[in-house]
Amino acid sequence: MAEKRCYTIKEIQSMLGISRPTAYALLQKREFRWFMIGNKYRISKNSFDDWLDKQEPD
């Protein structure tokens, strides 16, 4: 099986422990790359992982 290249909104929610509205708010900030297939969002794994690695703890 090929390595996963995209995340779904549900996967982002689960990884970050956030609500659905908060996940969509992150998309609107355009801190990482995403695109739509039909009406479904797909988040670039590499872009998201890079963004996550750069986050500073509060």
mmCIF file as gemmi writes it, N, C-alpha and C atoms, coordinates in Angstrom:
data_model
loop_
_atom_site.group_PDB
_atom_site.id
_atom_site.type_symbol
_atom_site.label_atom_id
_atom_site.label_alt_id
_atom_site.label_comp_id
_atom_site.label_asym_id
_atom_site.label_entity_id
_atom_site.label_seq_id
_atom_site.pdbx_PDB_ins_code
_atom_site.Cartn_x
_atom_site.Cartn_y
_atom_site.Cartn_z
_atom_site.occupancy
_atom_site.B_iso_or_equiv
_atom_site.pdbx_formal_charge
_atom_site.auth_seq_id
_atom_site.auth_asym_id
_atom_site.pdbx_PDB_model_num
ATOM 1 N N . MET Axp A 1 ? 0.829 -1.183 0 1 0 ? 1 A 1
ATOM 2 C CA . MET Axp A 1 ? 0 0 0 1 0 ? 1 A 1
ATOM 3 C C . MET Axp A 1 ? 0.874 1.248 0 1 0 ? 1 A 1
ATOM 4 N N . ALA Axp A 2 ? 0.515 2.222 -0.811 1 0 ? 2 A 1
ATOM 5 C CA . ALA Axp A 2 ? 1.295 3.453 -0.924 1 0 ? 2 A 1
ATOM 6 C C . ALA Axp A 2 ? 1.163 4.296 0.342 1 0 ? 2 A 1
ATOM 7 N N . GLU Axp A 3 ? 2.202 5.08 0.615 1 0 ? 3 A 1
ATOM 8 C CA . GLU Axp A 3 ? 2.182 5.977 1.767 1 0 ? 3 A 1
ATOM 9 C C . GLU Axp A 3 ? 1.105 7.045 1.586 1 0 ? 3 A 1
ATOM 10 N N . LYS Axp A 4 ? 0.423 7.358 2.66 1 0 ? 4 A 1
ATOM 11 C CA . LYS Axp A 4 ? -0.631 8.368 2.648 1 0 ? 4 A 1
ATOM 12 C C . LYS Axp A 4 ? -0.031 9.735 2.335 1 0 ? 4 A 1
ATOM 13 N N . ARG Axp A 5 ? -0.669 10.491 1.432 1 0 ? 5 A 1
ATOM 14 C CA . ARG Axp A 5 ? -0.166 11.817 1.059 1 0 ? 5 A 1
ATOM 15 C C . ARG Axp A 5 ? -1.071 12.947 1.504 1 0 ? 5 A 1
ATOM 16 N N . CYS Axp A 6 ? -2.284 12.608 1.964 1 0 ? 6 A 1
ATOM 17 C CA . CYS Axp A 6 ? -3.245 13.63 2.383 1 0 ? 6 A 1
ATOM 18 C C . CYS Axp A 6 ? -3.94 13.194 3.662 1 0 ? 6 A 1
ATOM 19 N N . TYR Axp A 7 ? -4.36 14.198 4.425 1 0 ? 7 A 1
ATOM 20 C CA . TYR Axp A 7 ? -5.187 13.966 5.601 1 0 ? 7 A 1
ATOM 21 C C . TYR Axp A 7 ? -6.599 14.467 5.322 1 0 ? 7 A 1
ATOM 22 N N . THR Axp A 8 ? -7.549 13.93 6.061 1 0 ? 8 A 1
ATOM 23 C CA . THR Axp A 8 ? -8.919 14.429 6.019 1 0 ? 8 A 1
ATOM 24 C C . THR Axp A 8 ? -9.117 15.368 7.213 1 0 ? 8 A 1
ATOM 25 N N . ILE Axp A 9 ? -10.236 16.087 7.203 1 0 ? 9 A 1
ATOM 26 C CA . ILE Axp A 9 ? -10.579 16.946 8.337 1 0 ? 9 A 1
ATOM 27 C C . ILE Axp A 9 ? -10.681 16.106 9.618 1 0 ? 9 A 1
ATOM 28 N N . LYS Axp A 10 ? -11.311 14.952 9.535 1 0 ? 10 A 1
ATOM 29 C CA . LYS Axp A 10 ? -11.454 14.091 10.716 1 0 ? 10 A 1
ATOM 30 C C . LYS Axp A 10 ? -10.097 13.66 11.269 1 0 ? 10 A 1
ATOM 31 N N . GLU Axp A 11 ? -9.158 13.38 10.391 1 0 ? 11 A 1
ATOM 32 C CA . GLU Axp A 11 ? -7.819 12.99 10.849 1 0 ? 11 A 1
ATOM 33 C C . GLU Axp A 11 ? -7.119 14.154 11.54 1 0 ? 11 A 1
ATOM 34 N N . ILE Axp A 12 ? -7.261 15.357 10.992 1 0 ? 12 A 1
ATOM 35 C CA . ILE Axp A 12 ? -6.666 16.551 11.604 1 0 ? 12 A 1
ATOM 36 C C . ILE Axp A 12 ? -7.282 16.769 12.99 1 0 ? 12 A 1
ATOM 37 N N . GLN Axp A 13 ? -8.611 16.646 13.073 1 0 ? 13 A 1
ATOM 38 C CA . GLN Axp A 13 ? -9.298 16.792 14.356 1 0 ? 13 A 1
ATOM 39 C C . GLN Axp A 13 ? -8.749 15.798 15.379 1 0 ? 13 A 1
ATOM 40 N N . SER Axp A 14 ? -8.625 14.565 14.976 1 0 ? 14 A 1
ATOM 41 C CA . SER Axp A 14 ? -8.155 13.512 15.87 1 0 ? 14 A 1
ATOM 42 C C . SER Axp A 14 ? -6.708 13.746 16.308 1 0 ? 14 A 1
ATOM 43 N N . MET Axp A 15 ? -5.845 14.078 15.375 1 0 ? 15 A 1
ATOM 44 C CA . MET Axp A 15 ? -4.43 14.285 15.699 1 0 ? 15 A 1
ATOM 45 C C . MET Axp A 15 ? -4.227 15.443 16.659 1 0 ? 15 A 1
ATOM 46 N N . LEU Axp A 16 ? -5 16.52 16.462 1 0 ? 16 A 1
ATOM 47 C CA . LEU Axp A 16 ? -4.821 17.721 17.272 1 0 ? 16 A 1
ATOM 48 C C . LEU Axp A 16 ? -5.761 17.782 18.471 1 0 ? 16 A 1
ATOM 49 N N . GLY Axp A 17 ? -6.751 16.898 18.51 1 0 ? 17 A 1
ATOM 50 C CA . GLY Axp A 17 ? -7.711 16.92 19.605 1 0 ? 17 A 1
ATOM 51 C C . GLY Axp A 17 ? -8.552 18.185 19.6 1 0 ? 17 A 1
ATOM 52 N N . ILE Axp A 18 ? -9.029 18.574 18.404 1 0 ? 18 A 1
ATOM 53 C CA . ILE Axp A 18 ? -9.789 19.813 18.247 1 0 ? 18 A 1
ATOM 54 C C . ILE Axp A 18 ? -11.167 19.522 17.664 1 0 ? 18 A 1
ATOM 55 N N . SER Axp A 19 ? -12.043 20.512 17.75 1 0 ? 19 A 1
ATOM 56 C CA . SER Axp A 19 ? -13.39 20.375 17.203 1 0 ? 19 A 1
ATOM 57 C C . SER Axp A 19 ? -13.377 20.582 15.693 1 0 ? 19 A 1
ATOM 58 N N . ARG Axp A 20 ? -14.465 20.207 15.065 1 0 ? 20 A 1
ATOM 59 C CA . ARG Axp A 20 ? -14.608 20.396 13.623 1 0 ? 20 A 1
ATOM 60 C C . ARG Axp A 20 ? -14.518 21.878 13.233 1 0 ? 20 A 1
ATOM 61 N N . PRO Axp A 21 ? -15.243 22.789 13.931 1 0 ? 21 A 1
ATOM 62 C CA . PRO Axp A 21 ? -15.117 24.213 13.574 1 0 ? 21 A 1
ATOM 63 C C . PRO Axp A 21 ? -13.686 24.739 13.711 1 0 ? 21 A 1
ATOM 64 N N . THR Axp A 22 ? -12.964 24.269 14.709 1 0 ? 22 A 1
ATOM 65 C CA . THR Axp A 22 ? -11.575 24.697 14.884 1 0 ? 22 A 1
ATOM 66 C C . THR Axp A 22 ? -10.705 24.182 13.739 1 0 ? 22 A 1
ATOM 67 N N . ALA Axp A 23 ? -10.947 22.966 13.29 1 0 ? 23 A 1
ATOM 68 C CA . ALA Axp A 23 ? -10.194 22.416 12.154 1 0 ? 23 A 1
ATOM 69 C C . ALA Axp A 23 ? -10.445 23.255 10.899 1 0 ? 23 A 1
ATOM 70 N N . TYR Axp A 24 ? -11.702 23.628 10.665 1 0 ? 24 A 1
ATOM 71 C CA . TYR Axp A 24 ? -12.008 24.46 9.5 1 0 ? 24 A 1
ATOM 72 C C . TYR Axp A 24 ? -11.388 25.853 9.635 1 0 ? 24 A 1
ATOM 73 N N . ALA Axp A 25 ? -11.322 26.375 10.85 1 0 ? 25 A 1
ATOM 74 C CA . ALA Axp A 25 ? -10.682 27.674 11.078 1 0 ? 25 A 1
ATOM 75 C C . ALA Axp A 25 ? -9.2 27.61 10.71 1 0 ? 25 A 1
ATOM 76 N N . LEU Axp A 26 ? -8.552 26.485 11.013 1 0 ? 26 A 1
ATOM 77 C CA . LEU Axp A 26 ? -7.146 26.322 10.623 1 0 ? 26 A 1
ATOM 78 C C . LEU Axp A 26 ? -6.99 26.361 9.104 1 0 ? 26 A 1
ATOM 79 N N . LEU Axp A 27 ? -7.925 25.749 8.387 1 0 ? 27 A 1
ATOM 80 C CA . LEU Axp A 27 ? -7.855 25.777 6.922 1 0 ? 27 A 1
ATOM 81 C C . LEU Axp A 27 ? -7.947 27.208 6.409 1 0 ? 27 A 1
ATOM 82 N N . GLN Axp A 28 ? -8.817 27.995 7.013 1 0 ? 28 A 1
ATOM 83 C CA . GLN Axp A 28 ? -9.012 29.375 6.567 1 0 ? 28 A 1
ATOM 84 C C . GLN Axp A 28 ? -7.77 30.233 6.786 1 0 ? 28 A 1
ATOM 85 N N . LYS Axp A 29 ? -6.93 29.871 7.753 1 0 ? 29 A 1
ATOM 86 C CA . LYS Axp A 29 ? -5.687 30.611 8.007 1 0 ? 29 A 1
ATOM 87 C C . LYS Axp A 29 ? -4.638 30.347 6.934 1 0 ? 29 A 1
ATOM 88 N N . ARG Axp A 30 ? -4.83 29.266 6.164 1 0 ? 30 A 1
ATOM 89 C CA . ARG Axp A 30 ? -3.91 28.894 5.076 1 0 ? 30 A 1
ATOM 90 C C . ARG Axp A 30 ? -2.454 28.75 5.541 1 0 ? 30 A 1
ATOM 91 N N . GLU Axp A 31 ? -2.301 28.151 6.709 1 0 ? 31 A 1
ATOM 92 C CA . GLU Axp A 31 ? -0.955 27.907 7.247 1 0 ? 31 A 1
ATOM 93 C C . GLU Axp A 31 ? -0.312 26.686 6.585 1 0 ? 31 A 1
ATOM 94 N N . PHE Axp A 32 ? -1.139 25.835 6.006 1 0 ? 32 A 1
ATOM 95 C CA . PHE Axp A 32 ? -0.655 24.659 5.286 1 0 ? 32 A 1
ATOM 96 C C . PHE Axp A 32 ? -1.525 24.468 4.05 1 0 ? 32 A 1
ATOM 97 N N . ARG Axp A 33 ? -1.042 23.674 3.104 1 0 ? 33 A 1
ATOM 98 C CA . ARG Axp A 33 ? -1.75 23.497 1.828 1 0 ? 33 A 1
ATOM 99 C C . ARG Axp A 33 ? -2.911 22.523 1.968 1 0 ? 33 A 1
ATOM 100 N N . TRP Axp A 34 ? -3.996 22.853 1.294 1 0 ? 34 A 1
ATOM 101 C CA . TRP Axp A 34 ? -5.15 21.98 1.22 1 0 ? 34 A 1
ATOM 102 C C . TRP Axp A 34 ? -5.848 22.2 -0.106 1 0 ? 34 A 1
ATOM 103 N N . PHE Axp A 35 ? -6.693 21.267 -0.466 1 0 ? 35 A 1
ATOM 104 C CA . PHE Axp A 35 ? -7.46 21.358 -1.709 1 0 ? 35 A 1
ATOM 105 C C . PHE Axp A 35 ? -8.762 20.607 -1.505 1 0 ? 35 A 1
ATOM 106 N N . MET Axp A 36 ? -9.642 20.737 -2.466 1 0 ? 36 A 1
ATOM 107 C CA . MET Axp A 36 ? -10.926 20.049 -2.373 1 0 ? 36 A 1
ATOM 108 C C . MET Axp A 36 ? -11.063 19.055 -3.52 1 0 ? 36 A 1
ATOM 109 N N . ILE Axp A 37 ? -11.653 17.921 -3.202 1 0 ? 37 A 1
ATOM 110 C CA . ILE Axp A 37 ? -12.064 16.943 -4.203 1 0 ? 37 A 1
ATOM 111 C C . ILE Axp A 37 ? -13.574 16.831 -4.04 1 0 ? 37 A 1
ATOM 112 N N . GLY Axp A 38 ? -14.289 17.369 -4.998 1 0 ? 38 A 1
ATOM 113 C CA . GLY Axp A 38 ? -15.743 17.477 -4.844 1 0 ? 38 A 1
ATOM 114 C C . GLY Axp A 38 ? -16.023 18.449 -3.715 1 0 ? 38 A 1
ATOM 115 N N . ASN Axp A 39 ? -16.705 17.976 -2.678 1 0 ? 39 A 1
ATOM 116 C CA . ASN Axp A 39 ? -16.961 18.834 -1.523 1 0 ? 39 A 1
ATOM 117 C C . ASN Axp A 39 ? -16.17 18.386 -0.292 1 0 ? 39 A 1
ATOM 118 N N . LYS Axp A 40 ? -15.122 17.606 -0.512 1 0 ? 40 A 1
ATOM 119 C CA . LYS Axp A 40 ? -14.293 17.084 0.578 1 0 ? 40 A 1
ATOM 120 C C . LYS Axp A 40 ? -12.933 17.777 0.596 1 0 ? 40 A 1
ATOM 121 N N . TYR Axp A 41 ? -12.515 18.198 1.79 1 0 ? 41 A 1
ATOM 122 C CA . TYR Axp A 41 ? -11.203 18.81 1.957 1 0 ? 41 A 1
ATOM 123 C C . TYR Axp A 41 ? -10.145 17.728 2.101 1 0 ? 41 A 1
ATOM 124 N N . ARG Axp A 42 ? -8.997 17.991 1.505 1 0 ? 42 A 1
ATOM 125 C CA . ARG Axp A 42 ? -7.831 17.134 1.677 1 0 ? 42 A 1
ATOM 126 C C . ARG Axp A 42 ? -6.652 18.043 2.007 1 0 ? 42 A 1
ATOM 127 N N . ILE Axp A 43 ? -5.922 17.667 3.063 1 0 ? 43 A 1
ATOM 128 C CA . ILE Axp A 43 ? -4.817 18.473 3.553 1 0 ? 43 A 1
ATOM 129 C C . ILE Axp A 43 ? -3.515 17.776 3.201 1 0 ? 43 A 1
ATOM 130 N N . SER Axp A 44 ? -2.598 18.525 2.594 1 0 ? 44 A 1
ATOM 131 C CA . SER Axp A 44 ? -1.296 17.971 2.234 1 0 ? 44 A 1
ATOM 132 C C . SER Axp A 44 ? -0.579 17.469 3.48 1 0 ? 44 A 1
ATOM 133 N N . LYS Axp A 45 ? -0.232 16.2 3.49 1 0 ? 45 A 1
ATOM 134 C CA . LYS Axp A 45 ? 0.45 15.601 4.64 1 0 ? 45 A 1
ATOM 135 C C . LYS Axp A 45 ? 1.774 16.302 4.907 1 0 ? 45 A 1
ATOM 136 N N . ASN Axp A 46 ? 2.589 16.478 3.889 1 0 ? 46 A 1
ATOM 137 C CA . ASN Axp A 46 ? 3.897 17.119 4.075 1 0 ? 46 A 1
ATOM 138 C C . ASN Axp A 46 ? 3.75 18.541 4.598 1 0 ? 46 A 1
ATOM 139 N N . SER Axp A 47 ? 2.854 19.295 3.997 1 0 ? 47 A 1
ATOM 140 C CA . SER Axp A 47 ? 2.645 20.674 4.411 1 0 ? 47 A 1
ATOM 141 C C . SER Axp A 47 ? 2.137 20.746 5.851 1 0 ? 47 A 1
ATOM 142 N N . PHE Axp A 48 ? 1.174 19.908 6.188 1 0 ? 48 A 1
ATOM 143 C CA . PHE Axp A 48 ? 0.632 19.897 7.555 1 0 ? 48 A 1
ATOM 144 C C . PHE Axp A 48 ? 1.692 19.454 8.558 1 0 ? 48 A 1
ATOM 145 N N . ASP Axp A 49 ? 2.413 18.391 8.245 1 0 ? 49 A 1
ATOM 146 C CA . ASP Axp A 49 ? 3.442 17.89 9.163 1 0 ? 49 A 1
ATOM 147 C C . ASP Axp A 49 ? 4.524 18.941 9.398 1 0 ? 49 A 1
ATOM 148 N N . ASP Axp A 50 ? 4.938 19.659 8.348 1 0 ? 50 A 1
ATOM 149 C CA . ASP Axp A 50 ? 5.918 20.736 8.495 1 0 ? 50 A 1
ATOM 150 C C . ASP Axp A 50 ? 5.371 21.84 9.397 1 0 ? 50 A 1
ATOM 151 N N . TRP Axp A 51 ? 4.12 22.241 9.17 1 0 ? 51 A 1
ATOM 152 C CA . TRP Axp A 51 ? 3.489 23.263 9.982 1 0 ? 51 A 1
ATOM 153 C C . TRP Axp A 51 ? 3.434 22.829 11.447 1 0 ? 51 A 1
ATOM 154 N N . LEU Axp A 52 ? 3.028 21.586 11.681 1 0 ? 52 A 1
ATOM 155 C CA . LEU Axp A 52 ? 2.906 21.075 13.041 1 0 ? 52 A 1
ATOM 156 C C . LEU Axp A 52 ? 4.254 21.045 13.748 1 0 ? 52 A 1
ATOM 157 N N . ASP Axp A 53 ? 5.298 20.655 13.056 1 0 ? 53 A 1
ATOM 158 C CA . ASP Axp A 53 ? 6.637 20.591 13.631 1 0 ? 53 A 1
ATOM 159 C C . ASP Axp A 53 ? 7.152 21.98 14.046 1 0 ? 53 A 1
ATOM 160 N N . LYS Axp A 54 ? 6.659 23.022 13.394 1 0 ? 54 A 1
ATOM 161 C CA . LYS Axp A 54 ? 7.126 24.39 13.674 1 0 ? 54 A 1
ATOM 162 C C . LYS Axp A 54 ? 6.337 25.094 14.778 1 0 ? 54 A 1
ATOM 163 N N . GLN Axp A 55 ? 5.285 24.452 15.292 1 0 ? 55 A 1
ATOM 164 C CA . GLN Axp A 55 ? 4.451 25.092 16.314 1 0 ? 55 A 1
ATOM 165 C C . GLN Axp A 55 ? 5.186 25.136 17.655 1 0 ? 55 A 1
ATOM 166 N N . GLU Axp A 56 ? 5.068 26.281 18.311 1 0 ? 56 A 1
ATOM 167 C CA . GLU Axp A 56 ? 5.681 26.499 19.624 1 0 ? 56 A 1
ATOM 168 C C . GLU Axp A 56 ? 4.67 26.112 20.705 1 0 ? 56 A 1
ATOM 169 N N . PRO Axp A 57 ? 5.116 25.446 21.75 1 0 ? 57 A 1
ATOM 170 C CA . PRO Axp A 57 ? 4.193 25.148 22.858 1 0 ? 57 A 1
ATOM 171 C C . PRO Axp A 57 ? 3.811 26.44 23.585 1 0 ? 57 A 1
ATOM 172 N N . ASP Axp A 58 ? 2.582 26.463 24.073 1 0 ? 58 A 1
ATOM 173 C CA . ASP Axp A 58 ? 2.114 27.652 24.809 1 0 ? 58 A 1
ATOM 174 C C . ASP Axp A 58 ? 2.718 27.712 26.183 1 0 ? 58 A 1
